[in-house]
Amino acid sequence: MSTAVAEPKGPMTVSAMLASMASMGSVRIVSVFPVEYRKEMQVEQGFKTYVIPAADRDNWTYCDVENAFIWVPDFGETALTENRGRAPMRQEFVSAVDRAAALVKYWAGEGVLAGAAGGGRPGIAALPPGQTEPSAEFLAELRKVQDLYADAYIKHGNDMHTQGKHMAITTQHHRLAAWKMGSAAGRLPWYPMKEFQELKRCIACSEEIPYMAARCKHCQVDLMDYYRKHGLDFDSDPALAALRSARVVPEKGPKVNVGALVRERLDQRDAELGRSAIFSTQEEGEASGA
């Protein structure tokens, strides 16, 4: 079925043409992965944070990606000559398909356990352009490869527990075990333990850092300054939001328990997203295994 397009009554400006092209297409990324992922990418002269929420065992979440224009240096000979050797900036079109592919590669590419047995990976993939609902077969394939990925993480968690390397057992180990095994995950020897390090990705360099970190150990960026500079929402990182709240308290005011603030922020985030708590006490683990 074809759609009639009205002819413009007058000449279209360059900015209007670019805006029209950018709004013509979108691609939906689908996830069955039990971990929320984020990625900041350039849009026009600013940045946009793409978010794909965590998914429960029987559900799926999504992130919509649109066509976009980004500014890139123009290293063409003519441009360099006209600008006395300095590369001017020009706009470059990025299709929704290409941007979605880049996000899927980032979110579902090589993770902590690169090369998981059997080709396992996070269950994240893009739908064909224009499609908004995944088929049952599409979701089954995502869960199939994610099952292998969860098996690899559970095995890795068992190995780390046997070797006494409890700090190597991350939040992702716990979430994948819960996704794969449900309440039976409480029977794993390492699952009820809290000696694991919750991680997040540095918004500047995308490397994994401790969830409580305010500075990246890889690129040395001060995350508080980075969020201010780019006008980003501090509430997207509960740890930073809590630290920011602590810093604005007057010097003569009551002492602030930063740890309690962070926990409060995390609880608020989990409640808003409708998640069940992932932190289990030893007693809860024993109860679920009983």
C-alpha positions in Angstrom: 0.0 0.0 0.0 1.5 3.3 -1.1 1.2 6.6 0.8 0.8 9.9 -1.0 3.3 12.6 -0.1 2.4 16.2 -0.5 4.6 18.3 -2.7 6.3 21.2 -0.8 4.9 24.5 -1.8 8.2 26.3 -1.6 11.9 25.5 -1.5 12.8 23.4 1.6 15.6 24.7 3.8 18.6 22.5 4.5 17.8 22.2 8.2 14.2 21.3 7.3 15.3 18.7 4.8 17.7 17.1 7.4 15.1 17.0 10.0 12.7 15.4 7.6 15.2 12.7 6.7 16.0 12.0 10.3 12.4 11.4 11.2 11.7 9.0 8.3 12.9 5.7 9.9 13.3 4.0 13.3 14.4 0.6 14.5 13.3 -1.2 17.7 15.9 -3.1 19.7 14.4 -5.9 21.8 16.0 -7.4 25.0 15.2 -10.4 27.2 18.4 -9.6 29.2 17.9 -9.2 33.0 20.3 -6.2 33.2 19.6 -2.6 32.2 22.0 -1.1 29.7 22.8 2.5 28.7 24.8 4.1 26.0 25.4 7.7 25.2 25.7 8.6 21.5 25.9 11.9 19.6 22.7 13.4 18.2 23.0 16.7 16.2 25.2 18.9 18.4 24.4 17.2 21.7 24.2 13.7 23.1 21.4 11.2 23.7 21.4 8.4 26.3 19.8 5.2 24.9 18.4 3.0 27.6 17.2 -0.6 27.3 15.6 -1.7 30.6 16.1 -5.0 32.4 13.7 -7.8 31.4 12.0 -10.4 33.6 12.2 -14.1 32.7 8.9 -14.2 30.7 8.9 -10.6 29.4 10.9 -8.4 27.0 11.8 -4.8 26.8 12.8 -2.5 24.0 14.6 0.7 22.9 13.6 2.6 19.8 16.4 4.1 17.7 15.8 6.8 15.0 17.8 8.1 12.1 20.1 10.9 13.1 22.7 13.4 11.9 26.0 13.9 13.7 28.8 16.4 13.3 32.1 15.1 12.1 35.4 16.7 11.0 35.7 17.2 7.2 39.2 16.2 6.2 38.6 16.7 2.5 41.3 18.5 0.6 39.0 21.4 -0.5 37.7 21.9 3.0 41.2 21.9 4.5 42.4 24.4 1.9 39.5 26.8 2.5 40.0 26.6 6.3 43.8 27.0 6.3 44.5 23.4 7.2 41.9 23.2 10.0 39.2 20.6 9.4 35.7 22.2 9.5 32.7 20.3 10.9 30.1 18.8 8.6 26.9 16.9 9.2 26.8 13.2 8.5 23.7 11.0 8.2 23.5 7.9 10.4 20.7 5.5 9.7 18.6 4.0 12.4 19.7 0.5 11.2 23.4 1.4 11.6 22.9 3.0 14.9 20.8 0.1 16.2 23.5 -2.3 15.0 26.2 -0.3 16.9 24.1 -0.4 20.1 23.4 -4.2 19.8 27.1 -4.8 19.3 27.9 -2.7 22.4 25.3 -4.2 24.6 25.4 -7.8 23.4 29.0 -8.1 22.1 31.9 -9.4 24.0 31.2 -9.1 27.7 33.0 -10.2 30.8 32.9 -13.8 29.6 33.9 -13.3 26.0 33.4 -16.4 23.9 30.9 -18.1 26.2 30.5 -21.8 25.5 28.2 -22.5 22.5 28.1 -18.9 21.3 26.1 -17.7 24.2 25.5 -13.9 24.5 23.0 -11.5 26.0 19.6 -11.8 24.4 19.5 -8.4 22.7 18.8 -7.9 19.0 17.2 -5.4 16.5 14.0 -6.1 14.8 13.7 -5.4 11.0 12.9 -1.7 10.3 9.3 -0.8 10.8 8.5 -3.9 13.0 7.5 -3.2 16.6 6.5 -6.6 17.9 8.9 -9.6 18.1 7.6 -13.0 17.0 7.6 -15.9 19.3 10.4 -17.5 17.3 12.5 -14.3 17.6 12.1 -14.3 21.4 12.8 -18.0 21.6 16.1 -17.6 19.7 17.1 -14.7 22.0 16.4 -16.8 25.1 18.3 -19.8 23.6 21.6 -17.9 23.2 21.0 -16.2 26.5 20.6 -19.6 28.3 24.1 -20.5 27.1 25.4 -17.2 28.4 23.7 -17.7 31.8 25.2 -21.2 32.0 28.7 -19.7 31.4 28.2 -17.1 34.1 26.9 -19.7 36.6 29.9 -21.9 35.9 32.2 -18.9 36.3 30.5 -18.0 39.6 31.0 -21.6 40.9 34.7 -21.5 39.9 35.3 -18.1 41.6 33.6 -19.3 44.7 35.7 -22.5 44.8 38.9 -20.4 44.4 37.8 -17.9 47.1 37.6 -15.0 44.6 34.2 -13.7 45.8 34.9 -10.1 44.6 34.9 -11.5 41.0 31.3 -12.5 41.4 29.3 -9.5 40.1 25.7 -8.3 40.0 25.5 -9.8 36.5 26.3 -13.3 37.9 23.4 -13.0 40.3 20.9 -11.6 37.8 21.7 -14.2 35.2 21.5 -17.0 37.8 18.1 -15.7 39.0 16.9 -15.3 35.3 18.0 -18.9 34.5 17.1 -20.7 37.8 14.5 -18.6 39.5 14.2 -19.2 43.2 16.5 -22.3 42.8 19.4 -19.8 42.4 19.4 -19.5 46.2 20.9 -23.0 46.3 24.1 -21.9 44.6 26.9 -21.7 47.1 27.8 -18.1 46.1 24.4 -16.7 45.4 23.3 -15.7 48.9 26.6 -14.0 49.6 26.8 -10.2 49.4 30.6 -10.1 48.8 30.2 -9.3 45.1 31.0 -6.0 43.3 28.1 -4.3 41.5 29.4 -2.7 38.4 28.4 0.1 36.0 29.8 1.4 32.7 31.7 4.7 32.6 29.6 7.1 30.6 32.7 8.6 29.1 34.8 5.5 28.0 32.2 2.7 28.5 34.6 0.6 30.6 33.2 -1.3 33.7 33.8 0.4 37.0 32.5 -0.1 40.6 28.9 1.1 41.0 29.9 3.5 43.7 32.7 5.1 41.7 32.7 8.9 41.1 35.8 8.8 39.0 36.7 6.3 36.2 39.9 4.3 36.9 40.3 3.8 33.2 40.0 7.2 31.6 40.3 9.2 34.9 37.2 11.3 34.1 35.4 12.9 37.1 31.9 11.6 36.5 30.3 14.4 38.5 32.0 17.0 36.3 31.1 15.0 33.1 27.4 14.9 34.0 27.4 18.7 34.7 29.3 19.6 31.5 26.9 17.6 29.3 23.8 18.5 31.2 23.0 14.9 32.0 20.5 13.7 34.6 22.2 12.7 37.8 19.3 10.5 38.8 20.3 8.1 36.0 23.3 7.1 38.3 21.9 6.7 41.8 25.4 6.6 43.3 26.3 10.0 41.8 22.9 11.4 42.7 23.5 10.4 46.4 27.0 11.9 46.4 25.7 15.1 44.8 23.0 15.3 47.5 25.7 14.9 50.2 27.9 17.6 48.8 25.2 20.3 48.7 24.4 19.9 52.5 25.6 22.9 54.4 28.8 22.4 56.4 27.1 23.1 59.7 24.2 20.7 58.9 23.9 17.1 60.1 26.3 14.5 58.9 25.1 12.7 55.8 25.3 8.9 55.5 26.3 8.6 51.9 25.9 4.8 51.9 22.3 5.1 53.2 21.6 7.7 50.5 22.9 5.4 47.8 20.9 2.5 49.1 17.8 4.8 49.2 18.4 5.8 45.5 18.9 2.2 44.5 15.6 1.1 46.2 13.8 4.0 44.5 15.2 2.9 41.1 14.2 -0.7 41.7 10.7 0.3 42.8 10.2 2.5 39.7 11.3 -0.2 37.4 9.2 -2.8 39.2 12.2 -5.1 39.9 12.5 -7.5 42.7 15.5 -7.0 45.0 18.6 -8.7 43.8 20.4 -8.6 47.1 19.8 -11.7 49.1 20.9 -12.3 52.7 22.2 -15.6 53.9 18.8 -16.3 55.6 16.9 -15.6 52.4 19.2 -17.9 50.5 18.6 -20.7 53.0 14.9 -20.1 53.0 14.7 -20.4 49.2 16.8 -23.5 49.2 14.6 -25.1 51.9 
